[in-house]
Amino acid sequence: MPKPFLVPLAFAAALASAGASAAQDVPTSQAQINLSFAPVVRKAAPAVVNVYAKVLRQTVNPFFQMFGGYGPTEERMARSLGSGVIVRPDGVIVTNNHVIAGGQDIMVALGDRREFPAKVLYVDSKADVAVLKIDVGGEQLPVMPLAQADESQVGDLVLAIGDPFGVGQTVTNGIVSAVARSDVGVTSVPYFIQTDAPINPGNSGGALVNMSGEMIGMNTAILSGTGTSAGIGFAIPAPLVRHIVQQALAGGAATERAWLGLKTQGVSAAIAKTLGLPRPEGALVTDVWPGGPGERAGIRSGDLILSLDGHPIDDDAALNYRIATLDAGQDVAVAYRRGNGAEQTARLRLSPLPAEPARDEQTIDGHNPLQGATVENLSPAVADQMGLDPFAASHGVMITKIAGGFAAGYFQPGDLVREVNGHAVASVSDLKAALTTGASGVWRLVIVRGNQVMTGQFSI
């Protein structure tokens, strides 16, 4: 049997999850069992739209495919189908970034079959959320309210509304199967609602709806061995979607993430035992950024973070999610424990990721192994934009382009230069100075590529 795999909903399926409030009752009569979801659908469905885009794809002529796929490529146009949700009456729409990524001439089809060209207001690729805008003049479109908080409970009834397979708007129902799923790995903010509502390709960006007609999550991915629904789907919680919409409406061109200045990891059963904990919980601080909010509040490496503004922190993914829903400049209360001591609380103000040092992009020339490479300084903000650990910013200079020269044969964009001939490299100026130490014609470089640390010796 093939191993199940995670499928972004633009290509495969999506999920639904969430729920209503705590006070919900089990049906006690046949009349209650016969109740319909129709009132909820009538309220919510008009705000769900179809999103499609023209996509350029490189394909090999079938004649050459008979010879191993070699030969000239042809550009063909294809449609990438997905769903979206109207969240403001003036035409602001949310969807998944993977629905529109690489698309041209993005269009939105409303429930009444009218179609409008869409403008991309904002993209958060790490969270896989995009905000679109269509021009409807002075018309007020139906909207779906975003749930205010993470109130979904396992067992809550939910509806998944979207446009699977492009057949038209479709509604399915199920329950919330799990909340706070953090071991999914679909996005860089892995914290999802899980649902068993049947969802299929094209549901990406659609709504997971509670019995009050609120959007509690954005359908994003499924776990499947075939690419179709197997009853395990995942949705991005509404509070994160709401936060990204607010950033888009504030005119942001790029996501300015709030930052604690702390590097953390989850607590395994083995780590919990060494810490004397009765069970795995919390996010363990493994590094503290000098001068960051965490250090200023007195938090140290080895401290165990237990809650943020009263929200329990079960692991590092939960902490990252809570921070992702907040803005730089907000004050938060962090409850933590140091060693075997009592729980204590620190109040701190979140900051944006530091953007220093400045990029200082330069192309290396001269007689050295990096000849032809373009490099730049790596601040925490730049590292985050590149999908790297912000704490890596203090440990090297990034290669961003290779334009020939000696570097073309050995290096590639994304490589991080940490050391040259025993000299630590923290900036472009450090790197250029260190390259002069190879006067004898021999250079020893320490490079980080992905998760690998490599050492190479070059003679020129």
C-alpha positions as CSV (number, residue, x, y, z in Angstrom):
1,M,0.0,0.0,0.0
2,P,1.5,3.4,-0.9
3,K,2.4,5.7,1.9
4,P,-0.1,8.6,2.5
5,F,1.2,12.0,1.7
6,L,0.2,15.6,2.4
7,V,-1.5,17.4,-0.5
8,P,-2.0,21.2,-0.7
9,L,-5.6,21.7,-1.5
10,A,-5.1,23.6,-4.7
11,F,-3.9,20.3,-6.2
12,A,-5.7,17.7,-4.1
13,A,-8.1,18.4,-1.3
14,A,-8.8,20.5,1.7
15,L,-10.2,20.2,5.0
16,A,-12.7,21.5,7.3
17,S,-12.5,21.9,10.9
18,A,-13.7,23.9,13.8
19,G,-16.8,24.2,15.7
20,A,-19.2,26.4,17.5
21,S,-19.3,27.3,21.1
22,A,-18.8,25.1,24.2
23,A,-22.6,24.8,25.0
24,Q,-23.8,22.4,22.3
25,D,-26.2,19.5,22.9
26,V,-26.5,16.0,21.5
27,P,-29.9,15.6,19.6
28,T,-32.5,14.0,21.9
29,S,-35.4,13.4,19.4
30,Q,-36.0,12.3,15.8
31,A,-37.2,15.9,15.0
32,Q,-33.8,17.2,16.1
33,I,-32.0,14.6,14.1
34,N,-34.0,15.6,11.0
35,L,-32.9,19.3,11.3
36,S,-31.2,20.6,8.2
37,F,-27.9,22.5,7.7
38,A,-29.7,24.6,5.1
39,P,-30.1,27.7,7.2
40,V,-26.3,27.8,7.9
41,V,-25.6,27.2,4.2
42,R,-27.9,30.0,3.1
43,K,-26.1,32.3,5.4
44,A,-22.5,31.3,4.6
45,A,-22.4,30.0,1.0
46,P,-22.9,33.3,-0.9
47,A,-19.6,34.5,0.5
48,V,-17.6,31.6,-1.0
49,V,-16.2,32.1,-4.5
50,N,-14.2,30.3,-7.1
51,V,-10.7,31.5,-7.8
52,Y,-8.8,30.6,-11.0
53,A,-5.7,31.8,-12.8
54,K,-4.0,31.3,-16.0
55,V,-0.7,29.4,-15.3
56,L,2.3,29.1,-17.6
57,R,3.6,25.5,-17.7
58,Q,6.6,24.1,-19.5
59,T,5.7,20.8,-21.3
60,V,7.7,18.5,-23.6
61,N,6.3,17.7,-27.0
62,P,4.8,14.1,-26.9
63,F,7.1,13.1,-29.8
64,F,10.2,13.8,-27.7
65,Q,8.6,12.1,-24.6
66,M,9.2,8.8,-26.4
67,F,12.9,9.5,-26.2
68,G,13.2,10.1,-22.5
69,G,11.6,13.6,-22.4
70,Y,14.5,15.4,-24.2
71,G,13.7,18.1,-26.7
72,P,12.3,21.6,-26.9
73,T,9.6,22.6,-24.5
74,E,6.3,24.2,-25.3
75,E,4.4,26.8,-23.2
76,R,0.8,26.0,-22.6
77,M,-1.9,27.7,-20.6
78,A,-3.7,25.9,-17.9
79,R,-6.2,26.9,-15.2
80,S,-5.4,26.5,-11.6
81,L,-8.7,26.2,-9.7
82,G,-9.3,26.9,-6.1
83,S,-11.7,28.6,-3.7
84,G,-11.9,31.8,-1.7
85,V,-14.0,33.6,0.8
86,I,-15.3,37.2,0.8
87,V,-14.4,38.8,4.1
88,R,-15.3,42.4,3.3
89,P,-18.3,43.7,1.4
90,D,-16.1,45.9,-0.9
91,G,-14.6,42.8,-2.4
92,V,-11.7,41.7,-0.2
93,I,-11.2,37.9,-0.5
94,V,-8.9,35.4,1.2
95,T,-7.6,32.3,-0.4
96,N,-4.5,30.1,-0.2
97,N,-1.3,31.4,-1.6
98,H,-0.7,28.1,-3.4
99,V,-4.0,28.6,-5.3
100,I,-2.6,31.7,-7.1
101,A,1.1,31.2,-7.0
102,G,2.6,31.5,-10.5
103,G,-0.8,32.6,-11.9
104,Q,-1.5,35.3,-14.4
105,D,-4.8,37.1,-14.9
106,I,-6.3,36.0,-11.7
107,M,-10.1,35.9,-11.8
108,V,-12.9,35.4,-9.2
109,A,-16.3,33.9,-10.0
110,L,-19.0,34.8,-7.5
111,G,-21.9,32.5,-6.6
112,D,-24.2,34.3,-9.0
113,R,-21.7,33.4,-11.8
114,R,-20.4,37.0,-12.3
115,E,-16.6,37.1,-12.9
116,F,-14.2,39.8,-11.9
117,P,-10.4,40.3,-12.3
118,A,-8.6,40.2,-9.0
119,K,-5.7,42.1,-7.7
120,V,-3.3,40.6,-5.2
121,L,-3.2,42.9,-2.2
122,Y,-1.0,40.8,0.1
123,V,0.7,37.4,0.3
124,D,2.1,35.6,3.3
125,S,3.8,32.6,1.7
126,K,5.0,31.2,5.0
127,A,1.4,30.9,6.3
128,D,0.0,30.1,2.8
129,V,-2.5,32.9,2.8
130,A,-3.2,35.4,0.1
131,V,-5.5,38.5,0.2
132,L,-7.2,39.5,-3.1
133,K,-9.4,42.5,-4.1
134,I,-12.0,42.7,-6.8
135,D,-13.6,46.0,-7.9
136,V,-17.4,45.8,-7.5
137,G,-18.0,49.6,-7.6
138,G,-20.3,50.6,-4.8
139,E,-22.0,47.2,-4.5
140,Q,-22.0,45.5,-1.1
141,L,-21.1,41.8,-1.4
142,P,-22.2,39.1,1.1
143,V,-19.4,38.4,3.6
144,M,-18.5,35.5,5.9
145,P,-17.4,36.6,9.4
146,L,-14.2,35.3,10.7
147,A,-14.4,33.6,14.1
148,Q,-13.0,35.8,16.8
149,A,-11.0,33.2,18.6
150,D,-9.9,29.5,18.7
151,E,-13.1,28.2,20.3
152,S,-13.5,25.0,18.2
153,Q,-13.7,21.8,20.1
154,V,-13.2,18.2,19.0
155,G,-16.6,16.9,18.0
156,D,-18.1,20.2,16.9
157,L,-20.2,20.0,13.7
158,V,-18.7,21.9,10.7
159,L,-19.3,22.5,7.0
160,A,-16.7,22.7,4.3
161,I,-17.7,25.0,1.4
162,G,-15.7,25.3,-1.8
163,D,-15.5,24.4,-5.5
164,P,-14.0,20.9,-5.7
165,F,-12.9,19.7,-9.2
166,G,-14.4,22.9,-10.6
167,V,-17.9,21.4,-10.7
168,G,-19.4,24.4,-8.8
169,Q,-20.0,25.3,-5.2
170,T,-20.3,22.2,-3.0
171,V,-21.1,21.8,0.7
172,T,-20.0,18.8,2.8
173,N,-20.3,18.2,6.5
174,G,-18.3,16.6,9.3
175,I,-16.9,17.3,12.7
176,V,-13.7,18.8,14.1
177,S,-11.4,15.8,14.4
178,A,-8.6,17.6,16.3
179,V,-7.4,21.1,17.1
180,A,-3.9,22.6,17.3
181,R,-2.4,20.0,15.0
182,S,1.3,21.0,14.9
183,D,3.0,18.0,13.3
184,V,1.5,18.4,9.8
185,G,4.3,20.4,8.1
186,V,2.2,21.9,5.3
187,T,3.2,25.5,6.0
188,S,5.9,27.3,8.0
189,V,3.2,28.0,10.6
190,P,2.1,24.4,11.2
191,Y,-0.9,24.8,13.5
192,F,-4.2,23.5,12.0
193,I,-7.7,22.4,12.7
194,Q,-8.3,18.8,11.5
195,T,-11.7,17.7,10.1
196,D,-13.2,14.7,8.5
197,A,-15.5,16.7,6.3
198,P,-15.1,15.3,2.7
199,I,-12.9,17.7,0.7
200,N,-11.3,17.3,-2.7
201,P,-9.2,19.1,-5.3
202,G,-10.3,22.7,-5.7
203,N,-11.3,23.2,-2.1
204,S,-8.1,25.1,-1.3
205,G,-8.9,28.5,0.1
206,G,-12.5,27.6,0.9
207,A,-14.2,27.9,4.2
208,L,-14.6,25.6,7.2
209,V,-17.7,26.9,8.8
210,N,-19.3,26.4,12.3
211,M,-23.0,26.2,13.0
212,S,-23.2,30.0,13.5
213,G,-22.1,30.5,9.9
214,E,-18.7,31.8,10.8
215,M,-15.4,30.8,9.1
216,I,-13.3,29.0,11.7
217,G,-10.6,27.9,9.2
218,M,-9.3,28.0,5.7
219,N,-9.2,24.6,4.0
220,T,-5.6,24.1,3.0
221,A,-4.4,20.4,2.8
222,I,-5.4,16.8,3.2
223,L,-3.5,13.6,4.2
224,S,-4.2,11.2,1.4
225,G,-2.6,8.3,-0.5
226,T,-4.5,9.1,-3.6
227,G,-4.9,12.8,-3.8
228,T,-8.6,12.7,-2.9
229,S,-10.3,13.0,0.5
230,A,-9.6,10.3,3.0
231,G,-11.3,12.1,5.9
232,I,-8.2,13.8,7.2
233,G,-8.1,17.4,6.2
234,F,-6.4,20.5,7.7
235,A,-7.5,24.2,7.9
236,I,-5.6,27.3,8.9
237,P,-7.3,28.8,12.0
238,A,-9.4,31.9,11.5
239,P,-7.4,34.1,13.9
240,L,-4.3,33.8,11.7
241,V,-6.3,34.5,8.6
242,R,-7.8,37.6,10.3
243,H,-4.4,38.9,11.3
244,I,-3.1,38.6,7.7
245,V,-6.2,40.4,6.4
246,Q,-5.6,43.2,8.8
247,Q,-2.0,43.5,7.7
248,A,-3.2,43.7,4.0
249,L,-5.7,46.4,4.7
250,A,-3.1,48.4,6.6
251,G,-1.2,48.6,3.4
252,G,1.7,46.3,4.2
253,A,3.7,45.1,1.2
254,A,5.4,42.3,3.1
255,T,4.7,40.5,6.3
256,E,6.3,42.2,9.3
257,R,6.4,39.4,11.8
258,A,6.4,40.0,15.5
259,W,9.3,38.4,17.3
260,L,10.1,37.2,20.8
261,G,13.8,36.9,20.1
262,L,13.7,33.4,21.4
263,K,14.6,30.1,19.6
264,T,12.6,27.2,21.0
265,Q,12.0,23.5,20.5
266,G,9.2,21.1,21.5
267,V,9.5,18.9,24.6
268,S,9.7,15.2,23.8
269,A,9.0,12.5,26.4
270,A,12.7,12.0,26.9
271,I,13.3,15.8,27.4
272,A,10.3,15.9,29.8
273,K,11.9,13.2,31.9
274,T,15.2,15.0,32.2
275,L,13.4,18.2,33.1
276,G,11.4,16.4,35.8
277,L,8.0,17.1,34.1
278,P,5.1,14.7,34.5
279,R,4.3,14.9,30.8
280,P,5.7,16.7,27.7
281,E,4.5,20.3,27.6
282,G,5.7,23.8,26.7
283,A,8.4,25.2,24.4
284,L,12.0,24.9,25.6
285,V,14.2,28.0,25.0
286,T,17.4,27.0,23.3
287,D,18.8,30.4,22.3
288,V,18.2,34.0,23.1
289,W,18.8,36.9,20.7
290,P,21.0,39.5,22.3
291,G,19.0,42.6,23.1
292,G,15.7,41.0,21.9
293,P,12.4,41.2,23.8
294,G,13.0,37.9,25.5
295,E,16.4,38.8,26.8
296,R,15.2,42.2,28.0
297,A,12.4,40.5,29.9
298,G,14.9,38.2,31.7
299,I,14.2,34.9,29.8
300,R,17.2,32.7,29.5
301,S,18.2,29.6,27.5
302,G,16.8,26.5,29.3
303,D,13.6,28.2,30.4
304,L,10.4,26.4,29.6
305,I,7.6,28.6,28.2
306,L,4.2,27.4,29.4
307,S,1.7,30.0,28.2
308,L,1.3,33.2,26.2
309,D,-1.4,35.7,27.2
310,G,-3.1,32.8,29.0
311,H,-3.1,30.4,26.0
312,P,-1.4,27.1,26.9
313,I,1.7,26.4,24.9
314,D,2.0,22.6,24.2
315,D,5.0,22.8,21.9
316,D,7.1,25.3,19.9
317,A,4.6,25.2,17.0
318,A,1.9,26.5,19.3
319,L,4.1,29.3,20.4
320,N,5.0,30.3,16.8
321,Y,1.3,30.3,15.9
322,R,0.4,32.6,18.8
323,I,3.1,35.0,17.9
324,A,2.1,34.9,14.2
325,T,-1.4,36.2,15.2
326,L,0.1,39.3,17.0
327,D,1.7,42.6,15.9
328,A,5.1,44.0,16.7
329,G,4.6,46.6,19.5
330,Q,2.0,44.5,21.3
331,D,2.6,43.7,25.0
332,V,2.3,40.0,26.0
333,A,2.5,38.0,29.2
334,V,4.8,35.0,29.0
335,A,4.5,32.3,31.7
336,Y,7.6,30.2,32.1
337,R,9.5,28.0,34.5
338,R,13.2,27.9,35.2
339,G,14.6,24.6,36.3
340,N,12.5,23.2,39.1
341,G,11.4,26.6,40.2
342,A,7.9,27.9,40.5
343,E,6.1,29.3,37.4
344,Q,6.7,33.0,36.9
345,T,5.4,35.6,34.4
346,A,7.3,38.1,32.3
347,R,5.7,41.0,30.5
348,L,7.4,42.0,27.3
349,R,6.8,44.0,24.1
350,L,7.0,42.2,20.8
351,S,9.4,43.7,18.2
352,P,9.7,43.2,14.5
353,L,12.6,40.9,13.4
354,P,15.8,43.0,13.3
355,A,16.7,44.2,9.8
356,E,20.3,45.0,10.7
357,P,22.9,44.7,9.3
358,A,21.8,46.2,6.0
359,R,21.9,43.8,3.0
360,D,25.0,45.4,1.4
361,E,24.7,43.3,-1.7
362,Q,28.1,42.9,-3.6
363,T,29.5,40.7,-6.3
364,I,32.9,39.1,-5.4
365,D,35.7,39.5,-7.9
366,G,39.4,38.9,-7.8
367,H,41.5,35.8,-7.4
368,N,39.5,33.7,-4.9
369,P,37.0,30.8,-4.7
370,L,33.9,33.1,-4.6
371,Q,34.7,34.9,-7.8
372,G,31.4,35.6,-9.6
373,A,29.2,35.1,-6.6
374,T,26.8,37.8,-5.4
375,V,26.6,37.9,-1.6
376,E,24.6,39.9,1.0
377,N,24.4,40.3,4.7
378,L,21.8,38.2,6.5
379,S,19.7,39.9,9.1
380,P,17.0,38.0,11.0
381,A,14.3,39.7,8.9
382,V,16.0,38.7,5.6
383,A,16.6,35.2,6.9
384,D,12.9,34.8,7.7
385,Q,11.9,36.0,4.2
386,M,14.2,33.4,2.8
387,G,12.6,30.6,4.9
388,L,15.7,30.3,7.1
389,D,16.0,30.3,10.8
390,P,16.4,34.0,11.9
391,F,19.1,32.9,14.4
392,A,21.2,31.9,11.4
393,A,21.7,35.6,10.6
394,S,24.5,35.8,13.1
395,H,26.5,33.0,11.5
396,G,27.3,33.9,8.0
397,V,26.8,35.7,4.6
398,M,24.3,34.5,2.0
399,I,25.2,33.8,-1.6
400,T,22.2,35.1,-3.6
401,K,23.4,34.7,-7.2
402,I,26.1,33.0,-9.3
403,A,27.2,34.8,-12.5
404,G,30.1,32.7,-13.6
405,G,33.7,32.7,-12.4
406,F,35.3,30.2,-10.2
407,A,32.2,30.1,-7.9
408,A,30.0,28.7,-10.6
409,G,31.6,25.3,-10.3
410,Y,31.2,24.9,-6.6
411,F,28.6,27.1,-5.0
412,Q,24.9,27.8,-5.5
413,P,22.4,30.5,-4.4
414,G,21.3,29.9,-0.8
415,D,24.7,28.8,0.4
416,L,25.7,30.4,3.7
417,V,29.4,31.2,4.1
418,R,30.3,30.9,7.7
419,E,34.1,30.8,7.8
420,V,37.1,31.5,5.6
421,N,40.6,30.2,6.6
422,G,39.5,30.1,10.3
423,H,38.0,33.6,10.3
424,A,34.4,33.8,11.3
425,V,32.2,35.6,8.7
426,A,29.4,37.8,10.0
427,S,29.1,40.4,7.3
428,V,30.1,41.1,3.6
429,S,33.0,43.2,4.8
430,D,34.2,40.3,7.0
431,L,34.0,38.0,4.0
432,K,35.9,40.3,1.6
433,A,38.6,40.8,4.2
434,A,38.8,37.0,5.0
435,L,39.2,36.2,1.3
436,T,42.5,38.1,1.2
437,T,44.0,35.6,3.7
438,G,44.4,33.1,0.9
439,A,47.5,34.8,-0.4
440,S,49.2,31.5,-0.7
441,G,46.5,30.4,-3.1
442,V,44.7,28.1,-0.7
443,W,41.3,28.8,1.0
444,R,39.4,26.7,3.5
445,L,35.7,27.6,3.6
446,V,32.9,26.4,5.9
447,I,29.6,26.5,4.0
448,V,26.0,25.7,5.2
449,R,23.8,24.3,2.5
450,G,20.3,23.4,3.7
451,N,20.9,21.3,6.9
452,Q,24.5,20.3,5.9
453,V,27.6,22.0,7.2
454,M,30.4,21.5,4.6
455,T,34.1,22.3,4.7
456,G,36.0,22.6,1.5
457,Q,39.6,23.5,0.6
458,F,40.3,25.3,-2.7
459,S,43.6,25.9,-4.5
460,I,43.6,28.4,-7.3
